[in-house]
Amino acid sequence: MKLTISMLKDYVETNLDAQAIADHLTMTGFELEEITEVEGEPVLDINIMANRGDGASVLGLSRELLAKDPSSKPTELYTRATNRFPAPDAHNRDIWAKTSVEIQTASCTRYAARVFENLQNGPSPEWLQKRLSQIGQRPISLLVDLTNYVMFEVGQPLHAFDLDTLAGERIIVRQAEAGEKLTTLDGTTHELQPHHMVIADADQAIALAGIMGGEPTEVSESTTRCLLESAHFVNTSVRRTRKELGLFTEASYRFERSVDPEGVVAALNRFTELYTEITGEKSVGGVIDVYPTPPQTQELTVFIRRTNTLLGMDITVEQAQSYLENLGFTILGISPDSIEVQTPTWRIDILREEDLIEEIGRVHGYEKIPEALPIGSTPIGGPQGFELLTDKIREAALRSGFDQVVSHSLRDLHPLDSPLSVLVERGSGGEVEKPTRIRVRQPHSPEMAYLRNSILPSLADAQRKNNLDNIHIFEVGRIHSSEGEFTQIAFLSNGAFEEQSWRPTDQSTADFFTLKGTLEQIAHSVNLPITFKRHTSDPRFHPTRCAKVVFGNQEVGLLGQIHPLVAESASLPATTVMAELTLDPLKYEVTGIPTYHSISRNPASRRDIAILIKKEVPFTEIDAAILAAGGPDLERHWLFDVYEGKGVPDGFHSLAIALQFRRMNANLKDEESNALRDQVVTALAKLGATLR
């Protein structure tokens, strides 16, 4: 929002310079973007918040300055503006007798108009052209320039229609018809949808409500009769249409932030004042005002004791009353400890007592909050609970050699989207399944139209964009589905773990087992036992190289090699392995302070066994049997060889397993170590294993 100092001083009598004015406005919440000098005069560029449409005008910012600075005084123009620019009684109502206005949509709460005849629509006077140029507006003609100037002055957009081009001299505010077309003033033809609100005459749409007028009814220097529009449109309707059609105007900027419905006629009166002053015309039409839904204001009570408690200040009832009155609130009642007020129609953001306390605080000055040392015990800093667990998992993944990726939650559909729930769409080609995704109502682009239901597509994009043969990445982030929002960690791994070198290095490459080992290592580091079970139904994964990740009795994720067809459609190597785990089920398993266990000073005793066992027996069952049979003296065990070939029956494989035993307070004798080994062999025999 740009304004010149001279425009502001039309409304406020002040000796403050441009920087001091900007400082006061910044302290009330209207932050200064910059001060520039245009044609020898300072011009302020003020940032207007999304819920403060009342600040997008000279009148609104003047109100803020007068409330903040006691030395500034209102001018006569400001007083007339707060009284809605009362119109003289001499307006000729016969001028608009043949013109009608009809509202057919709830998205328009008020529509007012005034008819002007015998127009003088030449160039604007020099002072008006200069002021518009200083705030970045191009002077066009008197009618157009005055609509723009009044909009910047009081915050209410206006639009002028050439009355001779209005079919039936009718104005109808309605929703567009599907496929209806409208060419706007910028020369663009738009195909409209039923949720777009338009201004129409008896035959067709002639303007996009609250955004831009149409070419067929544009005023020109030859226009002799016009209808001047001033209306109030629901902000969400204007915002949706503006975003979908890719338009931005100063009018839409204000309607999106909400304008004052009670200022609709006031803007028409201010336009008429300026028009008659410039042209000398005395006979103008009266106001046509259709107002089906007046606004509902709030009646609220603010308690001074609570105000001082929340703000940490010492504000009196009299001070609070003065601040609220200066901001336009109507005082309904006052007591020694409370004030009852009615909110102004331009402050739809004021809904509760805390909002009033904020108003009092920002006018009084947050810089006046006294400095004081904190009272009470100092809490332990740093993440706690589930956040701490997530950080530990992230650190463990980094230590495992994976690089972290941070990507956007909005994206397009992707072959790696989670298919846990699907939509069946029936078309001419038969039934087609598509992953159920949450679609954004007004996406910025087609590539960001959906909330992701899996992080794997984001990792696949990172791999494809970086075009690396060897890549090992993960991400912790939020996913969304019809069931809710969840925290997920996902991994994608492909290629060698170490670059080729002249010296001997680990030349192993990523596969199902390396990623499974990474997950086990991460889970072990945070003391969360996980197990794996066979899984073949997810179409993203290879049917024979996929597993469920289970925590307790709950499935928390999937692990496996990418399906060859999915790899092709996602432009990924067919050797890519990936995993995704939902972390939310783990939030109640957060471990506390680590405990210390002493290390045995006695030597370890190792025994190796080689067993023949059917391939269909999962290693998790073998692992569990060894742990149960080995007892507390089994310190660790690991698989160090798998053999298939000569001497091994079909359907079997040979597994070589190392067993390491250690006793805390005594040495293990050979006989004791052998007995422990035999216990393990006996347990494995129950799974069908035999010693080689």
C-alpha positions in Angstrom: 0.0 0.0 0.0 1.6 3.2 -1.2 0.7 6.7 0.0 2.3 10.1 -0.1 2.8 12.3 2.9 0.6 15.0 1.4 -2.3 12.4 1.1 -1.8 11.5 4.7 -1.7 15.1 5.9 -5.1 15.7 4.2 -6.5 13.5 7.0 -4.0 14.1 9.8 -2.5 17.3 11.1 1.0 16.4 12.2 4.5 17.7 12.4 6.1 14.2 12.1 8.4 13.6 9.2 8.1 10.5 6.9 10.4 8.3 9.0 8.7 9.2 12.3 5.3 8.4 10.7 6.6 5.1 9.4 8.0 4.2 12.8 4.6 4.8 14.5 2.8 2.7 11.9 5.4 -0.1 12.2 4.9 -0.2 16.0 1.1 -0.6 15.5 1.7 -3.6 13.2 1.8 -1.9 9.7 5.5 -2.5 8.8 7.3 -0.1 6.5 8.7 -1.7 3.3 10.5 1.4 2.1 10.5 5.2 1.8 11.1 6.6 -1.7 11.1 10.1 -3.0 8.9 10.6 -6.0 8.6 14.1 -7.7 10.1 15.7 -4.6 7.8 14.1 -2.0 8.3 11.1 0.3 6.2 8.0 -0.6 5.6 5.3 2.1 5.2 1.7 1.0 3.4 -0.1 3.9 2.9 -3.8 4.2 -0.8 -4.6 4.9 -1.5 -7.9 6.7 -4.0 -10.4 5.3 -6.6 -9.8 8.0 -6.3 -6.0 8.1 -8.1 -4.7 5.0 -8.9 -1.5 6.9 -5.3 -0.5 6.7 -5.2 -0.5 2.8 -6.2 3.1 2.7 -5.1 6.6 3.7 -8.2 6.7 6.1 -7.2 3.5 7.8 -3.6 4.4 8.3 -4.6 7.8 9.5 -6.7 6.2 12.1 -3.8 4.1 13.3 -1.5 7.1 13.4 -4.0 9.2 15.4 -4.4 6.4 17.9 -0.6 6.0 18.3 0.6 9.6 18.3 -1.2 12.0 20.7 0.5 15.0 19.1 -1.3 14.3 15.7 -4.8 15.7 15.3 -7.6 14.8 12.8 -8.4 17.2 10.0 -11.9 18.3 8.9 -11.6 15.8 6.0 -10.9 13.0 8.5 -14.0 13.9 10.5 -16.2 13.9 7.4 -14.7 10.5 6.4 -15.6 9.0 9.8 -19.1 10.4 9.3 -19.3 8.6 5.9 -19.1 11.7 3.8 -22.7 12.8 4.2 -24.3 13.7 0.9 -26.3 16.8 0.2 -30.0 16.6 -0.4 -29.8 18.0 -3.9 -29.1 14.7 -5.7 -31.6 14.0 -8.5 -33.3 10.7 -8.0 -35.0 10.9 -11.4 -31.6 10.2 -13.1 -31.5 6.6 -12.0 -35.3 5.8 -12.2 -34.8 3.4 -15.1 -31.8 1.6 -13.7 -32.2 -1.5 -11.5 -29.9 -3.7 -9.4 -30.5 -7.3 -8.4 -28.4 -9.6 -6.2 -28.7 -13.3 -6.9 -25.7 -14.6 -4.9 -24.8 -14.8 -1.2 -21.3 -13.8 -2.1 -22.4 -10.2 -2.6 -23.7 -8.7 0.7 -24.2 -5.1 -0.6 -24.3 -3.4 -4.0 -24.7 0.4 -4.4 -24.5 2.5 -7.5 -24.9 6.0 -8.7 -25.8 7.2 -12.2 -24.0 10.2 -13.8 -25.2 11.9 -16.9 -23.8 14.7 -19.1 -20.3 13.4 -18.2 -17.1 15.4 -18.7 -14.6 12.6 -19.0 -11.5 14.4 -20.2 -8.0 14.3 -18.6 -7.8 14.6 -14.8 -6.5 17.8 -13.2 -2.7 18.1 -12.7 -2.8 17.5 -8.9 -4.8 14.3 -9.3 -2.5 12.9 -12.0 0.6 13.8 -9.9 -0.7 12.0 -6.8 -1.7 8.9 -8.8 1.7 8.8 -10.5 3.5 9.1 -7.1 1.8 6.0 -5.8 2.4 4.0 -9.0 -0.9 4.4 -10.7 -1.1 5.5 -14.4 -3.5 8.4 -15.0 -6.1 7.5 -17.7 -9.2 9.7 -17.6 -11.1 11.7 -15.0 -13.6 8.9 -14.2 -11.0 6.1 -14.0 -8.6 8.3 -12.1 -11.2 9.3 -9.5 -12.2 5.7 -8.9 -8.6 4.8 -8.2 -7.9 7.8 -6.0 -11.0 7.3 -3.9 -10.0 3.6 -3.5 -6.6 4.6 -2.1 -8.2 7.2 0.1 -10.9 5.2 1.8 -10.1 1.6 0.9 -13.4 1.0 -1.1 -12.9 -0.2 -4.7 -15.1 1.5 -7.3 -15.8 0.7 -11.0 -17.5 2.7 -13.7 -19.6 1.2 -16.4 -20.6 2.9 -19.6 -24.4 3.1 -19.0 -25.2 3.2 -22.7 -23.7 -0.3 -23.2 -25.6 -2.0 -20.4 -28.4 -4.1 -21.8 -31.7 -3.1 -20.3 -29.8 -0.7 -17.9 -29.8 -3.6 -15.5 -27.1 -4.8 -13.0 -27.4 -8.4 -11.9 -24.8 -9.8 -9.4 -24.8 -13.6 -9.9 -22.6 -16.7 -10.3 -21.3 -17.4 -13.7 -22.7 -20.1 -16.0 -20.5 -23.0 -16.9 -18.5 -22.1 -20.0 -19.5 -18.5 -20.0 -16.8 -16.2 -21.5 -15.8 -12.7 -20.5 -13.1 -10.5 -22.0 -11.6 -8.3 -19.2 -10.0 -4.9 -19.5 -6.6 -6.4 -20.0 -7.8 -8.0 -23.2 -7.8 -11.6 -21.9 -10.8 -13.8 -22.5 -11.7 -16.1 -19.6 -13.8 -19.2 -19.6 -15.8 -19.0 -16.4 -17.1 -21.6 -13.9 -20.2 -21.6 -11.7 -18.2 -20.7 -8.6 -17.0 -17.4 -10.3 -19.0 -14.4 -9.3 -19.8 -11.9 -12.1 -21.6 -8.6 -12.6 -24.0 -9.0 -15.5 -26.5 -6.9 -17.5 -29.7 -8.3 -19.0 -27.7 -10.3 -21.6 -24.2 -11.3 -20.4 -21.5 -11.0 -17.9 -19.8 -7.6 -18.0 -17.2 -7.8 -15.1 -15.5 -10.2 -12.7 -16.9 -9.1 -9.3 -14.3 -7.5 -7.1 -11.5 -8.0 -9.6 -11.7 -6.4 -13.0 -14.3 -4.9 -15.4 -15.1 -6.2 -18.9 -14.2 -4.6 -22.3 -17.8 -4.3 -23.6 -18.8 -1.8 -20.9 -15.5 0.1 -20.5 -15.7 3.9 -20.2 -13.9 6.1 -22.6 -13.5 9.8 -23.2 -16.6 9.6 -25.4 -18.7 8.2 -22.5 -21.6 10.6 -21.6 -23.5 8.4 -19.1 -22.0 6.0 -16.6 -23.1 3.8 -13.7 -20.6 3.9 -10.8 -20.4 0.7 -8.8 -19.5 0.4 -5.1 -20.1 -3.0 -3.5 -19.1 -5.5 -0.8 -18.1 -9.0 -1.9 -17.2 -12.0 0.3 -13.4 -12.1 0.4 -13.0 -15.9 -0.1 -15.0 -15.7 -3.3 -12.9 -13.0 -4.7 -9.6 -14.7 -3.7 -10.6 -18.0 -5.3 -11.6 -16.5 -8.6 -8.5 -14.2 -8.7 -6.1 -17.1 -8.0 -7.8 -19.5 -10.5 -7.8 -16.9 -13.3 -4.3 -15.6 -12.5 -5.4 -12.0 -12.1 -4.3 -9.3 -9.6 -5.7 -5.9 -9.2 -5.7 -3.2 -6.5 -9.4 -3.9 -6.1 -8.9 -7.6 -5.5 -6.1 -6.9 -3.1 -8.5 -5.0 -0.9 -11.6 -7.3 -1.3 -9.4 -10.3 -0.3 -8.5 -8.5 2.9 -12.2 -7.5 3.4 -13.5 -4.0 3.1 -16.0 -2.2 5.3 -19.5 -2.9 4.1 -20.7 0.4 5.8 -18.2 2.3 3.6 -19.8 1.3 0.3 -22.0 4.4 0.0 -19.4 6.7 1.7 -17.1 5.9 -1.2 -19.7 6.9 -3.7 -20.3 10.2 -1.8 -16.5 10.9 -1.7 -16.3 10.3 -5.5 -19.2 12.6 -6.1 -17.6 15.4 -3.9 -14.4 15.3 -5.9 -16.2 15.0 -9.3 -18.5 18.0 -8.6 -15.6 20.0 -7.3 -13.5 19.4 -10.5 -16.3 19.6 -13.1 -18.7 22.1 -11.4 -21.6 19.6 -12.2 -24.4 20.0 -9.7 -27.0 17.5 -10.8 -26.0 13.9 -10.0 -28.1 10.8 -9.4 -29.1 9.5 -6.0 -27.8 6.2 -4.7 -29.2 2.8 -5.6 -28.4 0.7 -2.5 -29.3 -3.0 -2.2 -28.2 -4.3 1.2 -29.6 -7.7 1.9 -27.2 -8.8 4.7 -25.9 -6.1 7.0 -22.8 -7.1 9.0 -23.1 -8.5 12.6 -20.8 -6.6 14.9 -19.4 -8.0 18.2 -20.2 -6.8 21.7 -17.2 -7.7 23.9 -16.0 -6.9 27.4 -12.3 -6.4 28.2 -11.1 -6.7 31.8 -8.3 -4.4 32.8 -6.8 -6.8 35.4 -6.6 -9.5 32.8 -5.2 -7.0 30.2 -2.3 -6.0 32.6 -1.7 -9.7 33.4 -1.4 -10.8 29.8 0.6 -7.7 28.6 2.8 -7.3 31.7 2.0 -3.6 31.8 0.2 -1.2 34.1 -2.6 0.3 32.0 -5.5 2.3 33.5 -9.2 2.0 32.5 -9.0 5.6 31.1 -6.0 4.8 28.9 -7.6 1.6 27.5 -10.9 3.5 26.8 -9.0 6.2 24.9 -7.1 3.7 22.8 -10.2 1.8 21.9 -12.2 5.0 21.1 -9.4 6.3 18.8 -9.4 3.0 16.9 -13.2 3.3 16.2 -14.7 1.1 18.9 -18.0 2.2 20.4 -18.0 2.3 24.2 -21.2 0.7 25.5 -20.3 0.7 29.2 -17.5 1.2 31.6 -16.7 0.1 35.2 -13.6 0.4 37.4 -12.2 -2.9 36.0 -13.8 -3.4 32.6 -14.9 -1.8 29.4 -17.8 -3.1 27.2 -17.4 -2.2 23.5 -19.0 -2.7 20.1 -16.6 -3.6 17.3 -16.5 -1.4 14.2 -17.7 -2.9 10.9 -14.2 -2.7 9.4 -12.7 -4.9 12.1 -14.0 -8.4 11.4 -10.8 -9.8 12.9 -11.9 -8.8 16.5 -13.7 -11.8 17.9 -12.8 -12.2 21.6 -11.4 -10.4 24.6 -7.8 -11.3 23.8 -8.2 -9.4 20.5 -9.1 -6.2 22.4 -6.2 -6.7 24.7 -3.9 -6.9 21.7 -5.4 -3.6 20.4 -4.7 -1.9 23.7 -1.2 -3.3 23.9 -0.1 -2.3 20.4 -1.4 1.3 20.8 0.1 1.6 24.3 3.4 0.3 22.9 5.0 -3.2 23.4 8.3 -1.4 23.8 6.9 -0.2 27.2 6.8 -3.7 28.6 9.1 -3.5 31.7 12.2 -5.8 31.8 12.0 -8.4 34.5 13.9 -11.6 35.3 12.0 -14.8 34.7 10.3 -16.3 37.8 10.4 -20.0 38.6 12.6 -23.0 37.8 14.5 -23.1 34.5 13.2 -26.0 32.3 15.6 -28.4 30.7 16.2 -27.2 27.1 16.2 -29.2 24.0 13.8 -31.6 22.3 11.8 -34.0 24.5 9.6 -37.0 24.0 8.6 -37.9 20.4 10.6 -35.0 19.0 13.8 -36.3 20.7 13.1 -39.8 19.4 12.7 -38.5 15.8 16.0 -36.6 16.2 17.8 -39.7 17.4 16.5 -41.7 14.4 17.6 -38.9 12.1 21.1 -38.9 13.6 21.3 -42.7 13.4 20.4 -42.6 9.7 23.1 -40.0 9.1 25.7 -42.2 10.9 24.6 -45.1 8.7 25.9 -43.3 5.6 22.6 -41.8 4.3 22.2 -38.2 3.3 19.2 -36.2 4.4 16.7 -34.7 1.9 14.2 -32.0 2.7 11.4 -31.6 0.2 8.0 -30.0 -0.2 4.8 -31.6 1.1 2.9 -30.5 -2.1 3.4 -32.4 -5.3 1.8 -34.1 -8.3 0.7 -37.7 -8.6 3.6 -40.2 -8.8 4.0 -44.0 -9.4 5.4 -44.3 -5.9 2.4 -42.8 -4.1 1.0 -45.1 -1.4 -1.7 -47.3 -2.7 -3.1 -48.3 0.6 -6.5 -46.8 -0.3 -7.6 -46.3 -3.9 -10.3 -44.6 -5.9 -11.9 -46.5 -8.7 -12.8 -44.3 -11.6 -15.0 -45.6 -14.4 -14.4 -44.3 -17.8 -14.8 -45.4 -21.4 -11.7 -47.6 -21.0 -13.1 -49.4 -18.0 -12.2 -49.1 -14.4 -9.0 -47.3 -13.5 -7.5 -47.3 -10.0 -5.8 -44.1 -8.7 -4.3 -43.5 -5.3 -6.5 -41.5 -3.0 -4.8 -38.2 -2.5 -5.8 -35.0 -0.7 -6.1 -32.3 -3.4 -5.4 -28.6 -2.7 -8.5 -26.5 -3.6 -6.5 -23.8 -5.3 -3.0 -25.1 -6.1 -0.3 -22.7 -7.2 0.6 -25.1 -10.0 -0.4 -28.6 -11.2 2.9 -29.9 -9.9 1.9 -28.9 -6.4 -1.8 -29.9 -6.4 -1.7 -32.7 -3.9 -0.5 -33.4 -0.3 1.8 -36.3 -0.4 0.8 -39.6 1.1 4.3 -41.0 0.9 7.8 -39.5 1.0 9.2 -42.0 -1.5 8.1 -39.9 -4.6 10.1 -37.0 -3.2 13.2 -39.2 -2.8 12.7 -40.6 -6.3 12.6 -37.0 -7.6 15.9 -36.2 -5.7 17.6 -39.3 -7.3 16.4 -38.4 -10.8 17.3 -34.8 -10.6 20.8 -35.5 -9.2 21.3 -38.3 -11.8 23.7 -40.2 -9.5 24.5 -43.9 -9.9 25.4 -44.2 -6.2 22.8 -42.5 -3.9 21.7 -43.3 -0.4 19.2 -40.7 0.9 16.4 -40.4 3.5 13.9 -37.9 4.7 11.8 -37.4 7.8 8.6 -35.5 7.1 4.8 -35.3 7.3 2.4 -37.3 5.1 -1.3 -36.9 4.7 -4.1 -39.3 4.0 -7.9 -39.5 4.6 -7.1 -41.0 8.0 -5.0 -38.0 9.1 -1.5 -36.6 9.2 1.5 -38.7 10.2 5.3 -38.5 10.6 7.2 -40.8 8.2 10.8 -41.7 7.5 11.6 -43.0 4.1 14.8 -44.4 2.6 16.0 -44.8 -1.0 19.3 -46.6 -1.8 21.1 -47.6 -5.0 24.6 -48.4 -6.0 27.9 -48.7 -4.2 28.4 -47.3 -0.7 32.0 -46.2 -1.4 33.5 -44.6 -4.5 36.1 -46.6 -6.5 39.6 -46.1 -5.3 43.2 -47.4 -5.9 43.2 -48.8 -2.4 41.0 -51.7 -1.3 37.5 -50.5 -0.3 34.1 -51.9 0.4 32.7 -52.5 -3.1 29.3 -53.9 -1.9 26.2 -52.3 -3.4 22.8 -51.6 -2.0 20.2 -54.4 -1.9 17.4 -55.7 0.2 19.7 -56.9 2.9 21.9 -53.8 3.2 18.8 -51.6 3.7 17.3 -54.1 6.1 20.5 -54.0 8.1 20.4 -50.2 8.2 16.9 -50.3 9.6 17.9 -52.8 12.2 20.9 -50.7 13.2 18.8 -47.6 13.5 16.1 -49.4 15.6 18.8 -50.9 17.9 20.3 -47.4 18.5 17.1 -46.1 19.9 16.2 -49.4 21.7 13.1 -50.1 19.6 12.9 -53.8 18.5 11.5 -54.3 15.1 10.9 -57.5 13.1 10.2 -58.3 9.4 7.5 -60.3 7.8 6.9 -61.3 4.2 4.8 -59.0 2.2 3.9 -59.1 -1.5 0.7 -57.0 -2.0 2.2 -53.5 -2.5 2.5 -52.9 -6.3 5.5 -50.5 -5.7 7.8 -53.3 -4.6 9.2 -56.4 -6.2 6.9 -59.3 -5.3 9.6 -61.6 -3.9 11.9 -58.9 -2.4 9.6 -57.1 0.0 8.9 -57.2 3.7 6.7 -55.7 6.3 8.4 -53.8 9.1 6.6 -54.7 12.4 6.9 -53.1 15.8 5.2 -55.1 18.5 2.0 -56.3 16.9 1.6 -53.3 14.6 2.8 -52.9 11.0 4.7 -49.6 10.8 6.3 -49.8 7.4 7.6 -51.6 4.3 11.0 -52.4 2.9 12.0 -53.9 -0.4 13.3 -53.5 -4.0 11.4 -51.4 -6.4 9.1 -53.2 -8.8 10.7 -53.2 -12.4 7.6 -51.6 -14.0 7.4 -48.9 -11.4 11.1 -48.3 -11.7 10.7 -47.7 -15.4 7.7 -45.3 -15.0 9.6 -43.4 -12.2 12.9 -43.3 -14.2 14.7 -45.2 -11.4 17.2 -48.0 -11.7 15.6 -51.4 -11.2 18.1 -52.2 -8.5 16.8 -49.4 -6.2 15.8 -50.5 -2.7 13.6 -48.3 -0.6 11.7 -48.3 2.7 9.1 -46.2 4.5 8.2 -46.3 8.2 5.4 -44.4 10.0 6.9 -43.1 13.3 3.7 -42.2 15.1 3.1 -45.7 16.6 6.6 -45.3 18.3 5.8 -42.1 20.1 4.7 -43.9 23.3 7.8 -46.0 23.3 10.3 -43.2 23.9 13.1 -44.4 26.1 14.2 -42.5 29.2 17.7 -41.8 30.5 20.1 -44.5 29.3 21.3 -47.0 32.0 24.9 -48.2 32.4 25.8 -51.9 32.4 29.3 -52.9 33.3 31.4 -54.8 30.8 32.6 -58.3 31.5 36.4 -58.6 32.1 36.3 -62.3 31.0 37.2 -63.5 27.5 34.6 -64.4 24.9 34.1 -67.9 23.6 33.1 -68.3 19.9 31.5 -71.3 18.3 30.5 -71.6 14.6 27.8 -73.7 13.3 26.7 -74.5 9.7 23.1 -75.7 9.2 21.0 -76.9 6.3 17.5 -75.4 6.4 14.7 -74.8 4.0 14.8 -71.4 2.2 11.2 -70.8 3.1 12.1 -70.5 6.8 12.5 -66.7 7.6 15.7 -65.8 9.2 13.7 -63.9 11.9 12.5 -67.2 13.2 16.1 -68.6 13.2 17.2 -65.4 15.0 14.5 -65.7 17.6 15.3 -69.4 18.2 19.0 -68.7 18.7 18.3 -65.9 21.2 15.9 -68.0 23.2 18.3 -71.0 23.4 21.5 -69.1 24.0 20.2 -67.4 27.1 22.0 -64.6 29.0 25.5 -66.0 28.1 24.9 -65.4 24.4 26.6 -62.0 23.9 26.0 -61.8 20.1 25.5 -63.9 17.0 25.7 -63.2 13.3 25.3 -64.8 9.9 28.6 -64.8 8.0 28.0 -67.1 5.1 25.2 -68.4 2.9 25.9 -71.2 0.5 23.8 -72.9 -2.3 25.3 -75.4 -4.7 26.9 -78.8 -4.7 26.0 -80.9 -1.7 23.0 -78.8 -0.8 19.5 -80.2 -1.6 17.1 -78.2 -3.8 15.0 -75.9 -1.7 17.6 -75.7 1.0 20.6 -73.4 1.7 23.5 -73.6 4.1 23.8 -70.9 6.7 27.1 -70.4 8.7 26.4 -68.6 12.0 28.8 -67.4 14.6 27.8 -67.7 18.3 29.8 -65.5 20.8 29.3 -66.4 24.5 30.6 -64.5 27.5 29.8 -64.8 31.2 29.9 -61.7 33.4 31.6 -63.1 36.6 33.4 -66.2 35.4 35.2 -67.8 32.5 33.3 -70.2 30.3 34.9 -73.6 30.1 35.0 -75.4 26.7 32.4 -77.9 27.9 30.1 -75.1 28.9 30.5 -73.3 25.6 29.8 -76.6 23.7 26.7 -77.2 25.8 25.4 -73.8 25.0 26.1 -74.4 21.3 24.2 -77.7 21.5 21.2 -75.9 23.0 21.1 -73.6 20.0 21.4 -76.6 17.6 18.6 -78.4 19.3 16.4 -75.3 19.1 17.1 -74.9 15.4 16.3 -78.6 14.8 12.7 -77.7 15.7 12.7 -75.5 12.7 13.8 -78.3 10.5 17.5 -77.4 10.5 20.3 -80.0 10.5 24.0 -79.6 11.1 26.3 -80.0 8.1 
